[in-house]
């Protein structure tokens, strides 16, 4: 999905849609069709059966996003939402855009590392060299992995791979699309075959990659402040009181967004605490209007 990059202090992109499920649909079918991750569509539709939504059932498509609080360049992965943002360089006279893709990240026992890194190489039709740790894991399940998996339909890297400076980690395609939008990888960042095919030719070697943990994001659209809250990932280090940790993340995100408008000291912020608290409780991943400037 590609959106015009917001101007000024704005940070909200896209719009939320609602569609009617067909008889044969699952929530996951709808997620794939609209470029949404599995967890994203479940969070946005907590009262809809993921396997049998039912003919005509309204399904919310969470296709509106608050940009992560990072520099608006290169690649940005926000782990809790399992979503990648790409800020391509705009040509002269072109409107800057941001592209965003659902991804799979490391499962609970194989974390995707946080921090800033970069793309060091690009490979089309990559071979996969399973590390010893993964080969041992398969052996313990009574399975055998070869030392090299050649390019082709059985290669879990898909048709394209972007190698990160962090040893052993890649942004790549997949031959198992059902895991997109889940904690399902051994730490690498997986995109659907169509998404990596679109992204691969645009990303140059040397492109910065920022991997962040922002379960709460706040951003403006005009004079309205929106809040987007995602559940904390279980594999990241948390304190005993995870509810407090999420509230603190929300407080920090909202405070930073309000500071973005400090220059307008003659205007008052009307904060809707009911909407703010509901956004925290639901952690739906949907941007919710929580304040206006008056």
C-alpha positions in Angstrom: 0.0 0.0 0.0 1.3 3.4 -0.9 0.1 6.7 0.5 1.1 10.4 0.1 3.5 11.4 2.8 1.7 13.7 5.3 2.9 17.3 5.4 3.6 19.6 8.4 3.1 17.9 11.7 0.5 15.4 10.4 1.3 11.7 10.9 -1.8 9.8 9.9 -2.1 8.0 6.6 -4.9 6.0 4.9 -8.5 5.4 5.8 -10.4 2.6 7.6 -12.7 0.6 5.4 -15.5 -1.8 6.1 -16.4 -4.7 3.8 -19.0 -7.4 3.8 -17.6 -11.0 4.1 -18.6 -13.5 1.5 -19.9 -17.0 2.4 -16.6 -18.6 1.6 -14.3 -16.0 3.2 -12.2 -16.4 6.3 -10.8 -13.3 8.0 -7.4 -14.4 6.8 -8.6 -14.6 3.2 -9.8 -11.0 3.6 -6.5 -9.9 5.2 -4.5 -11.3 2.2 -6.8 -9.6 -0.3 -6.4 -6.2 1.3 -2.7 -6.4 2.2 -3.3 -6.7 6.0 -1.5 -9.0 8.5 -3.2 -11.8 10.3 -3.0 -10.3 13.8 -4.0 -6.9 12.5 -7.3 -8.0 11.1 -8.1 -10.1 14.2 -7.3 -7.2 16.5 -9.6 -4.9 14.5 -12.4 -7.4 14.5 -12.4 -9.1 17.9 -16.0 -10.2 17.7 -15.8 -11.8 14.3 -15.0 -15.5 13.9 -11.7 -15.7 12.1 -12.6 -18.9 10.3 -16.3 -18.4 9.6 -17.2 -14.7 9.6 -20.5 -15.5 7.8 -22.1 -14.1 4.6 -22.6 -10.4 4.9 -20.7 -9.9 8.2 -19.1 -6.4 8.3 -15.3 -6.7 8.5 -13.2 -3.7 9.4 -10.1 -3.3 7.2 -7.4 -1.6 9.3 -5.9 0.4 6.4 -5.1 3.6 8.3 -1.9 4.0 10.2 0.0 6.5 12.3 3.6 6.7 11.2 6.2 5.4 13.7 8.1 8.2 15.4 11.4 7.8 13.5 13.1 9.7 10.7 11.0 9.6 7.6 13.5 7.8 5.4 14.7 4.3 4.6 13.0 1.3 6.1 11.3 1.3 9.4 9.9 -1.9 11.1 7.6 -1.4 14.1 7.7 -4.8 15.9 4.4 -4.7 17.9 2.3 -3.9 14.8 4.4 -6.3 12.6 4.4 -3.7 9.8 7.2 -2.3 7.6 7.3 1.2 6.4 9.4 2.4 3.4 10.1 6.0 2.5 11.4 6.0 -1.1 13.3 9.1 -2.3 10.9 11.3 -4.3 12.0 12.3 -7.8 12.1 16.0 -8.7 8.5 17.3 -8.9 7.1 14.1 -7.4 4.9 13.8 -4.3 6.7 12.0 -1.5 5.0 8.8 -0.5 5.3 6.1 2.1 4.7 2.4 1.4 3.7 0.0 4.1 3.6 -3.8 4.2 2.6 -6.4 6.8 5.4 -8.7 7.8 6.2 -11.7 9.9 8.8 -11.3 12.6 10.6 -13.5 15.1 8.6 -15.8 17.2 8.8 -15.8 21.0 12.0 -17.8 21.2 13.7 -16.2 18.1 13.6 -12.4 18.6 13.9 -10.0 15.7 16.6 -7.6 17.0 15.9 -3.9 17.6 18.2 -1.1 16.6 19.4 0.7 13.5 21.1 -1.3 10.7 21.3 -1.2 6.9 21.0 -3.3 3.8 24.4 -4.6 2.8 23.4 -6.7 -0.2 20.5 -7.8 -2.4 19.9 -11.3 -3.8 17.4 -12.5 -6.4 16.6 -16.2 -6.3 18.6 -16.7 -3.1 19.8 -20.1 -1.8 19.2 -20.7 1.9 22.0 -21.9 4.2 20.2 -23.0 7.4 22.2 -22.2 10.5 23.1 -25.0 12.8 20.6 -23.8 15.4 17.7 -24.2 13.0 19.0 -27.6 11.7 19.2 -28.8 15.3 15.7 -27.6 16.0 14.4 -29.7 13.0 16.4 -32.7 14.1 14.8 -32.6 17.5 11.4 -32.8 15.7 12.6 -35.8 13.8 13.1 -33.8 10.6 16.2 -33.3 8.4 17.3 -30.1 6.8 20.0 -30.0 4.1 22.9 -27.7 4.5 21.8 -25.8 1.4 18.3 -25.2 0.0 18.6 -24.1 -3.6 16.4 -21.4 -5.2 12.9 -22.7 -6.1 9.4 -23.3 -4.7 10.7 -25.1 -1.6 13.0 -22.3 -0.6 11.6 -20.5 2.5 13.4 -17.2 1.5 11.1 -16.9 -1.6 12.5 -15.2 -4.7 14.1 -12.1 -3.1 16.3 -11.3 -0.1 17.7 -8.1 1.4 20.6 -8.9 3.7 21.0 -6.8 6.8 24.3 -5.8 8.4 23.2 -7.7 11.5 24.7 -11.1 10.9 22.2 -13.8 9.9 19.2 -11.5 9.4 17.3 -10.8 6.2 14.3 -9.1 4.9 12.9 -11.7 2.4 10.0 -13.3 0.7 8.4 -16.6 1.7 6.9 -19.8 0.3 4.4 -19.9 3.2 2.1 -16.9 2.9 -0.2 -17.9 5.8 2.4 -16.6 8.3 2.4 -13.0 7.2 1.4 -10.7 10.1 2.4 -13.2 12.8 5.4 -13.9 15.1 6.4 -16.9 12.9 10.0 -16.6 11.8 13.4 -17.4 13.2 14.0 -13.7 13.6 14.1 -12.6 9.9 11.5 -10.3 8.4 9.2 -12.0 5.9 7.0 -10.3 3.3 4.4 -11.8 1.0 5.8 -12.7 -2.5 4.0 -9.8 -4.1 5.1 -7.3 -1.5 8.8 -8.2 -1.6 8.7 -8.2 -5.4 7.4 -4.6 -5.3 9.9 -3.5 -2.6 13.1 -5.3 -3.8 13.9 -3.1 -6.8 13.3 0.1 -4.9 15.6 -0.5 -2.0 19.3 0.2 -2.6 22.2 -1.4 -0.8 23.2 0.9 2.1 19.5 1.8 2.9 19.1 2.4 6.6 16.8 0.0 8.5 15.3 1.0 11.8 13.7 -1.7 13.9 11.7 -0.2 16.8 9.3 -1.2 19.5 6.4 1.3 19.6 3.2 -0.4 20.8 1.6 3.1 21.1 1.8 5.7 18.4 0.1 9.1 18.4 -0.2 11.4 15.4 -2.1 14.4 14.1 -4.4 14.9 11.1 -5.1 18.6 11.0 -6.3 19.7 14.5 -7.3 16.1 15.6 -4.9 13.9 17.5 -5.1 10.1 16.9 -3.9 7.3 19.1 -3.0 3.8 17.8 -2.4 1.0 20.4 -1.1 -2.5 19.8 -0.7 -5.4 22.3 2.8 -5.8 23.7 4.8 -8.6 22.1 5.3 -11.5 24.4 8.9 -12.2 23.3 10.2 -8.7 24.3 11.4 -8.0 27.8 8.6 -6.6 30.0 8.2 -5.8 33.6 5.7 -7.5 35.9 3.0 -4.9 35.3 2.5 -5.1 31.5 -0.7 -3.0 31.8 1.3 -0.1 33.3 4.0 -0.5 30.7 1.4 -0.1 27.9 -0.1 2.9 29.7 3.3 4.5 30.0 3.9 3.9 26.3 0.6 5.7 25.5 1.5 8.6 27.8 4.9 9.0 26.2 3.4 8.9 22.6 0.6 11.4 23.4 3.0 13.7 25.3 5.4 13.8 22.3 2.6 14.4 19.9 1.3 17.3 22.0 4.8 18.8 22.1 4.7 18.9 18.3 2.1 21.6 18.6 3.6 23.6 21.5 4.1 26.6 19.1 0.3 27.1 19.2 0.2 28.3 22.8 -3.0 30.3 22.2 -5.0 27.1 21.5 -6.4 24.6 24.0 -6.3 20.8 23.8 -9.6 19.1 24.4 -8.7 15.6 25.4 -11.3 12.8 25.3 -10.2 10.6 28.2 -13.0 8.1 27.5 -11.8 7.5 24.0 -8.1 7.3 25.2 -8.9 4.7 27.8 -11.0 2.7 25.4 -8.1 2.7 22.9 -5.8 1.3 25.6 -8.3 -1.4 26.7 -9.0 -2.6 23.1 -5.5 -2.4 21.7 -7.1 -2.8 18.3 -4.4 -1.2 16.2 -7.0 1.2 14.8 -6.2 4.9 15.0 -8.7 6.5 17.4 -9.4 10.3 17.7 -8.6 11.3 21.3 -8.1 15.0 21.2 -8.7 18.2 19.3 -7.2 21.6 19.2 -9.6 24.5 20.0 
